Amino acid sequence: MRSDTQRIPVPPFSRMVYGQIDKENLRNRKRHSLEFMRTRLVLLDFILANQDLAYFETEQGKVNFFCQELGISQDSLPAKVYEGSAPGQQTIRYFVDKFPLFLAPPLHGIPPVVTFSYVDSGFERSSSFASHLAAYQPLFRQLHRFRFLYIATKEAYFHGVEQRFRASLKQPLAADLANEILRYFRIRKRWDNHEYIIPVTEDLEFLRDARERFRNEKIEGLYKSWRSGELAECELLARIFPQKPERTIFFDTYLVPTHPSAIAREAGQGERCMKDTVHSVRHGSRHLQVPRTF
């Protein structure tokens, strides 16, 4: 009979392990990269230190909040398409990063706003943050006020992140969208009327991108009214921007206390333990003021 010391080790993602809690078919039951595990541990440390926040815990809860409560099109949500086992079978999943998303006051005395976040575990590439912001860009454009929180385990990881965040928002938020929508309508009308004898590459590329960017019921309704002659261009602009309130975006960083972990030791990363003082949000809490757009 085999002794305890001779037992064959069971991987932590084994069906045998998850079967003990009746979760052998759980999607997360698989081998993960060191980067993934480290990110999840930092994420867990943040949540344990901030258990009083009003988190959106499930994918459906997040979708319901933005689509049903805020009236935002589901097409604007960050999504990823997964191929199924059968040919042509696809599944669309939303908010697959699973970074903390919650409601919280950005400053003392200010009503809560929706707060997005990004977790930097120290293994991240700079392109990962850029890709994350690009995935959320359509949703950001729909919001009048929101906050973005960059979560990391070292002060050094905050270097340059606010500048990159600002840069990612500058073009789509500061651009003259009214003129872009007018250009879209004009090119689309010529295309719909088959006026292009020789296709103009620049126009067609703009049309393709604009169809995706301005794909929502409001813009579609305005296009139909404008094309039929019901709306003059001056009236169209008034419909697009009935008011011009300032659009407010808050940016903060949050320093998560670190401690030596088995994962870090195994990777040879042996981080030094930070001071015993618990670090909360690293303010100052800053906010950007930019014109409101779609």
VEXMAR-624733 format. One record per residue (C-alpha): residue number from 1; residue in one letter; x, y, z. Coordinates in Angstrom, 2 decimals, padded with zeros to 5 digits, always signed. Each point is the difference from the previous one (the first is absolute). Layout:
<rs>
{r NUM,"a",{X,Y,Z}}
...
</rs>
This chain:
<rs>
{r 1,"m",{+000.00,+000.00,+000.00}}
{r 2,"r",{+001.39,+003.44,-000.99}}
{r 3,"s",{+000.86,+002.32,+002.91}}
{r 4,"d",{-001.01,+003.67,+000.17}}
{r 5,"t",{+003.49,+001.12,-000.98}}
{r 6,"q",{-000.17,-002.16,-003.14}}
{r 7,"r",{-003.28,+001.38,-001.30}}
{r 8,"i",{+000.08,+001.47,-003.45}}
{r 9,"p",{-000.63,+003.78,+000.26}}
{r 10,"v",{-003.26,+001.19,-001.50}}
{r 11,"p",{+000.12,+003.23,-002.05}}
{r 12,"p",{-002.12,+002.80,+001.57}}
{r 13,"f",{-002.05,+000.23,-003.22}}
{r 14,"s",{-000.80,-003.73,-000.03}}
{r 15,"r",{-003.59,-001.23,-000.39}}
{r 16,"m",{+000.59,-001.99,+003.19}}
{r 17,"v",{+000.55,+003.23,+001.97}}
{r 18,"y",{-002.91,+001.97,-001.49}}
{r 19,"g",{-002.22,-003.07,+000.22}}
{r 20,"q",{+000.07,+000.26,+003.78}}
{r 21,"i",{-002.09,+003.18,-000.31}}
{r 22,"d",{-002.02,-001.22,-002.99}}
{r 23,"k",{+001.79,+002.42,-002.34}}
{r 24,"e",{+001.95,-002.40,-002.21}}
{r 25,"n",{-001.35,+001.70,-003.14}}
{r 26,"l",{+000.79,+003.56,+001.13}}
{r 27,"r",{+001.53,+002.04,-002.81}}
{r 28,"n",{+002.80,+001.28,+002.27}}
{r 29,"r",{+001.09,-003.58,+000.72}}
{r 30,"k",{+003.14,+000.14,-002.10}}
{r 31,"r",{+003.69,+000.75,+000.15}}
{r 32,"h",{+000.71,+003.73,+000.11}}
{r 33,"s",{+003.10,+002.05,-000.68}}
{r 34,"l",{+002.04,+001.53,+002.81}}
{r 35,"e",{-001.06,+003.45,-001.21}}
{r 36,"f",{-003.69,-000.94,+000.24}}
{r 37,"m",{+000.35,-001.41,+003.51}}
{r 38,"r",{+002.01,+002.98,+001.21}}
{r 39,"t",{-002.61,+002.41,-001.39}}
{r 40,"r",{-002.81,-001.89,+001.72}}
{r 41,"l",{+001.85,+000.11,+003.34}}
{r 42,"v",{+000.50,+003.77,-000.26}}
{r 43,"l",{-003.67,+000.35,-000.94}}
{r 44,"l",{-000.98,-002.08,+003.04}}
{r 45,"d",{+002.18,+002.13,+002.30}}
{r 46,"f",{-001.77,+003.13,-001.28}}
{r 47,"i",{-003.48,-001.46,+000.58}}
{r 48,"l",{+000.87,-001.27,+003.48}}
{r 49,"a",{+001.22,+003.49,+000.92}}
{r 50,"n",{-003.14,+001.63,-001.46}}
{r 51,"q",{-002.87,-002.29,+000.90}}
{r 52,"d",{-002.40,+002.89,+000.54}}
{r 53,"l",{-000.08,+001.02,-003.68}}
{r 54,"a",{-003.10,-000.66,-002.11}}
{r 55,"y",{+001.50,-002.44,-002.51}}
{r 56,"f",{-001.65,-001.33,-003.13}}
{r 57,"e",{+000.90,-003.61,+000.60}}
{r 58,"t",{-001.35,-001.78,-003.09}}
{r 59,"e",{+000.20,+000.48,-003.74}}
{r 60,"q",{-003.79,+000.22,-000.26}}
{r 61,"g",{-000.15,+002.54,+002.82}}
{r 62,"k",{+002.42,+002.26,-001.87}}
{r 63,"v",{-001.87,-000.38,-003.29}}
{r 64,"n",{-003.32,+000.77,+001.71}}
{r 65,"f",{+001.40,+003.13,+001.66}}
{r 66,"f",{+001.33,+001.59,-003.16}}
{r 67,"c",{-002.71,-001.18,-002.41}}
{r 68,"q",{-003.14,+000.12,+002.13}}
{r 69,"e",{+000.75,+002.69,+002.58}}
{r 70,"l",{+002.14,+002.32,-002.14}}
{r 71,"g",{-001.57,-000.83,-003.38}}
{r 72,"i",{+003.31,-000.74,-001.72}}
{r 73,"s",{+000.08,-002.29,-003.02}}
{r 74,"q",{+001.48,-003.44,+000.63}}
{r 75,"d",{+002.21,+000.57,-003.05}}
{r 76,"s",{+001.96,+002.57,+002.03}}
{r 77,"l",{+000.99,-002.45,+002.74}}
{r 78,"p",{+003.47,-001.59,+000.05}}
{r 79,"a",{-000.50,-003.46,-001.50}}
{r 80,"k",{+001.88,-003.05,-001.16}}
{r 81,"v",{-001.19,-002.69,-002.40}}
{r 82,"y",{+000.77,-003.63,+000.86}}
{r 83,"e",{-000.19,-002.77,-002.56}}
{r 84,"g",{-002.11,-002.99,+001.01}}
{r 85,"s",{+000.77,-003.66,-000.51}}
{r 86,"a",{-002.37,-000.19,-002.97}}
{r 87,"p",{+000.87,+001.78,-003.29}}
{r 88,"g",{-001.47,+003.50,-000.11}}
{r 89,"q",{-001.03,-000.10,+003.67}}
{r 90,"q",{+001.00,+003.21,+001.77}}
{r 91,"t",{-000.56,+001.45,+003.44}}
{r 92,"i",{+000.34,+003.69,+000.85}}
{r 93,"r",{+001.20,+000.76,+003.51}}
{r 94,"y",{+000.14,+003.44,+001.60}}
{r 95,"f",{+002.48,+001.49,+002.49}}
{r 96,"v",{+002.23,-003.06,-000.26}}
{r 97,"d",{+002.89,+001.71,+001.84}}
{r 98,"k",{-002.07,-000.21,+003.23}}
{r 99,"f",{+001.78,+003.01,+001.48}}
{r 100,"p",{-001.88,+001.70,+002.86}}
{r 101,"l",{-002.96,+002.07,-001.20}}
{r 102,"f",{-001.99,+001.85,+002.63}}
{r 103,"l",{-001.82,+003.17,+001.06}}
{r 104,"a",{+001.87,+002.37,+002.31}}
{r 105,"p",{+000.33,+003.74,+000.70}}
{r 106,"p",{+003.08,+001.31,-001.86}}
{r 107,"l",{+000.45,+002.73,+002.61}}
{r 108,"h",{-001.47,+000.72,+003.43}}
{r 109,"g",{-003.43,+001.56,-000.35}}
{r 110,"i",{-000.48,-001.03,-003.64}}
{r 111,"p",{-002.67,-002.58,-000.95}}
{r 112,"p",{+001.26,-003.46,-001.01}}
{r 113,"v",{+001.06,-000.56,-003.58}}
{r 114,"v",{+000.74,-003.21,-001.88}}
{r 115,"t",{+003.65,-000.91,+000.54}}
{r 116,"f",{+001.99,-002.10,-002.46}}
{r 117,"s",{+003.38,-001.45,+000.89}}
{r 118,"y",{+003.12,-001.64,-001.35}}
{r 119,"v",{+002.21,-002.36,+002.03}}
{r 120,"d",{+003.74,+000.13,-000.66}}
{r 121,"s",{+001.64,-003.04,+001.59}}
{r 122,"g",{+003.52,+001.00,-000.98}}
{r 123,"f",{+000.09,-002.51,-002.84}}
{r 124,"e",{-001.95,+002.25,-002.35}}
{r 125,"r",{+001.24,+001.32,-003.33}}
{r 126,"s",{-000.72,+003.64,-000.79}}
{r 127,"s",{-002.04,-001.17,-002.99}}
{r 128,"s",{-002.36,-001.87,+002.35}}
{r 129,"f",{-001.24,+003.25,+001.55}}
{r 130,"a",{-000.42,+001.57,-003.43}}
{r 131,"s",{-002.00,-003.01,-001.21}}
{r 132,"h",{-002.18,+000.14,+003.10}}
{r 133,"l",{-000.81,+003.68,-000.55}}
{r 134,"a",{-000.73,-000.63,-003.68}}
{r 135,"a",{-002.49,-002.72,+000.90}}
{r 136,"y",{-001.84,+002.38,+002.36}}
{r 137,"q",{+000.19,+003.02,-002.30}}
{r 138,"p",{-003.53,-000.37,-001.49}}
{r 139,"l",{-001.49,-000.25,+003.49}}
{r 140,"f",{+002.00,+002.95,+001.33}}
{r 141,"r",{-001.36,+002.15,-002.82}}
{r 142,"q",{-003.56,-000.69,+001.14}}
{r 143,"l",{+000.52,+001.16,+003.59}}
{r 144,"h",{-000.42,+003.54,+001.31}}
{r 145,"r",{+001.93,-000.66,+003.21}}
{r 146,"f",{+002.20,-002.88,+001.10}}
{r 147,"r",{+003.15,-000.83,+001.93}}
{r 148,"f",{+002.97,-002.15,-000.93}}
{r 149,"l",{+002.16,-001.65,+002.67}}
{r 150,"y",{+003.46,-001.41,-000.75}}
{r 151,"i",{+000.85,-002.72,+002.56}}
{r 152,"a",{+003.61,-001.13,+000.52}}
{r 153,"t",{+002.38,-001.34,+002.63}}
{r 154,"k",{+002.85,+002.50,-000.48}}
{r 155,"e",{+000.18,+003.76,-000.37}}
{r 156,"a",{+002.28,-000.47,-003.00}}
{r 157,"y",{-002.81,-001.63,-001.98}}
{r 158,"f",{-001.96,+003.27,+000.11}}
{r 159,"h",{+002.61,+001.82,-002.04}}
{r 160,"g",{-001.55,+001.43,-003.15}}
{r 161,"v",{-003.34,-001.81,+000.30}}
{r 162,"e",{-002.08,+003.16,+000.42}}
{r 163,"q",{+001.64,+001.51,-003.08}}
{r 164,"r",{-000.79,-003.15,-001.98}}
{r 165,"f",{-003.57,+000.08,+001.27}}
{r 166,"r",{-000.36,+003.66,-001.02}}
{r 167,"a",{+001.51,-000.70,-003.42}}
{r 168,"s",{-002.43,-002.84,-000.63}}
{r 169,"l",{-002.97,+002.30,+000.66}}
{r 170,"k",{+001.24,+003.19,-001.65}}
{r 171,"q",{-000.73,-000.78,-003.65}}
{r 172,"p",{-003.44,-001.59,+000.21}}
{r 173,"l",{-001.25,+002.35,+002.72}}
{r 174,"a",{+001.45,+003.32,-001.16}}
{r 175,"a",{-000.61,-000.49,-003.72}}
{r 176,"d",{-002.81,+001.87,-001.71}}
{r 177,"l",{-002.43,-002.91,-000.14}}
{r 178,"a",{-002.75,+002.14,-001.47}}
{r 179,"n",{+002.05,+000.53,-003.15}}
{r 180,"e",{+000.95,-003.67,-000.08}}
{r 181,"i",{-003.65,-001.04,+000.19}}
{r 182,"l",{-000.88,+002.44,-002.79}}
{r 183,"r",{+002.80,-001.41,-002.14}}
{r 184,"y",{-001.24,-003.51,+000.76}}
{r 185,"f",{-003.53,+000.91,-001.05}}
{r 186,"r",{+001.17,+001.63,-003.24}}
{r 187,"i",{+002.24,-002.90,-001.04}}
{r 188,"r",{-002.62,-002.56,+001.00}}
{r 189,"k",{-002.67,+001.82,-002.00}}
{r 190,"r",{+002.22,+000.02,-003.12}}
{r 191,"w",{+000.70,-003.71,+000.53}}
{r 192,"d",{-003.68,-000.85,+000.53}}
{r 193,"n",{-000.92,+002.01,-003.14}}
{r 194,"h",{+002.70,-001.86,-002.05}}
{r 195,"e",{+001.72,+003.28,-000.86}}
{r 196,"y",{+003.51,-001.46,+000.14}}
{r 197,"i",{+000.91,-000.81,-003.61}}
{r 198,"i",{+003.60,-000.51,+001.06}}
{r 199,"p",{+000.29,-000.93,+003.70}}
{r 200,"v",{+002.03,+002.47,+002.07}}
{r 201,"t",{+002.14,-002.09,+002.34}}
{r 202,"e",{+000.22,+002.66,+002.70}}
{r 203,"d",{-003.80,+000.46,+000.06}}
{r 204,"l",{-000.69,-003.71,+000.10}}
{r 205,"e",{+002.47,-000.57,+002.83}}
{r 206,"f",{-001.58,+002.85,+001.97}}
{r 207,"l",{-003.49,-001.39,-000.71}}
{r 208,"r",{+000.97,-003.46,+001.22}}
{r 209,"d",{+001.47,+001.34,+003.26}}
{r 210,"a",{-002.84,+002.48,+000.53}}
{r 211,"r",{-002.69,-002.66,-000.43}}
{r 212,"e",{+001.54,-001.86,+002.93}}
{r 213,"r",{+000.73,+003.08,+002.09}}
{r 214,"f",{-003.42,+001.64,-000.36}}
{r 215,"r",{-002.09,-003.15,+000.08}}
{r 216,"n",{-002.90,+000.84,+002.31}}
{r 217,"e",{-003.71,+000.69,-000.32}}
{r 218,"k",{+000.25,+003.75,+000.56}}
{r 219,"i",{+002.54,+000.57,-002.78}}
{r 220,"e",{-001.92,-002.32,-002.34}}
{r 221,"g",{-003.21,+001.94,+000.59}}
{r 222,"l",{+001.75,+003.33,-000.59}}
{r 223,"y",{+001.48,-001.29,-003.24}}
{r 224,"k",{-003.38,-001.07,-001.35}}
{r 225,"s",{-001.58,+003.36,+000.92}}
{r 226,"w",{+002.91,+001.95,-001.51}}
{r 227,"r",{+000.04,-002.06,-003.19}}
{r 228,"s",{-003.75,+000.42,-000.50}}
{r 229,"g",{+000.31,+003.77,+000.37}}
{r 230,"e",{-001.89,+000.21,+003.28}}
{r 231,"l",{+003.10,+001.40,+001.76}}
{r 232,"a",{+002.19,+002.84,-001.25}}
{r 233,"e",{+003.66,-000.21,+000.99}}
{r 234,"c",{-000.35,+002.74,+002.61}}
{r 235,"e",{-002.89,-001.91,+001.57}}
{r 236,"l",{+002.01,-003.20,-000.18}}
{r 237,"l",{+002.83,+001.56,+001.99}}
{r 238,"a",{-002.47,+001.19,+002.63}}
{r 239,"r",{-001.36,-003.55,+000.29}}
{r 240,"i",{+003.50,-001.44,+000.35}}
{r 241,"f",{+001.02,+002.49,+002.67}}
{r 242,"p",{-003.16,+001.39,+001.61}}
{r 243,"q",{+002.16,+001.19,+002.90}}
{r 244,"k",{+003.70,+000.20,+000.61}}
{r 245,"p",{+000.57,-000.86,+003.65}}
{r 246,"e",{+003.53,-000.79,+001.05}}
{r 247,"r",{+000.93,-003.65,-000.01}}
{r 248,"t",{+001.86,-001.02,+003.13}}
{r 249,"i",{+002.48,-002.85,+000.23}}
{r 250,"f",{+001.84,-000.84,+003.23}}
{r 251,"f",{+003.32,-001.85,+000.08}}
{r 252,"d",{+001.56,-001.56,+003.11}}
{r 253,"t",{+002.65,-002.51,+000.95}}
{r 254,"y",{-000.17,-002.59,+002.78}}
{r 255,"l",{+003.04,-001.60,+001.61}}
{r 256,"v",{-000.58,-003.55,+001.22}}
{r 257,"p",{+002.36,-001.11,+002.82}}
{r 258,"t",{+002.16,-002.90,-001.11}}
{r 259,"h",{+001.45,-002.95,+001.86}}
{r 260,"p",{+002.23,-002.93,-000.99}}
{r 261,"s",{-002.12,-002.71,-001.56}}
{r 262,"a",{+000.56,-003.57,-001.08}}
{r 263,"i",{-000.60,+001.07,-003.59}}
{r 264,"a",{+002.62,+002.74,+000.19}}
{r 265,"r",{+002.55,-002.34,+001.61}}
{r 266,"e",{-000.68,-002.70,-002.56}}
{r 267,"a",{+000.55,+002.50,-002.81}}
{r 268,"g",{+003.21,+001.23,+001.58}}
{r 269,"q",{-001.54,+003.44,+000.34}}
{r 270,"g",{+000.47,+000.16,+003.80}}
{r 271,"e",{-001.49,+003.43,+000.61}}
{r 272,"r",{+001.00,+001.79,+003.16}}
{r 273,"c",{-002.77,+000.51,+002.49}}
{r 274,"m",{-001.26,+003.58,+000.10}}
{r 275,"k",{-000.30,+001.95,+003.23}}
{r 276,"d",{-002.60,-001.18,+002.48}}
{r 277,"t",{-002.01,+003.17,-000.61}}
{r 278,"v",{-003.12,-000.79,-002.00}}
{r 279,"h",{-000.14,+002.12,-003.14}}
{r 280,"s",{-003.44,+001.11,-001.06}}
{r 281,"v",{-000.85,+001.99,-003.11}}
{r 282,"r",{+002.94,+001.97,-001.29}}
{r 283,"h",{-001.60,+003.35,-000.74}}
{r 284,"g",{-000.07,+002.85,-000.94}}
{r 285,"s",{-003.22,-000.78,-001.57}}
{r 286,"r",{+000.06,+001.67,-003.38}}
{r 287,"h",{-002.67,+000.54,-002.56}}
{r 288,"l",{-000.02,+000.96,-003.64}}
{r 289,"q",{-002.48,+002.45,-001.44}}
{r 290,"v",{-000.77,-000.58,-003.66}}
{r 291,"p",{-002.96,+000.78,-002.28}}
{r 292,"r",{-002.80,-002.53,+000.17}}
{r 293,"t",{-000.37,-002.18,-003.08}}
{r 294,"f",{-001.90,-003.12,-001.01}}
</rs>
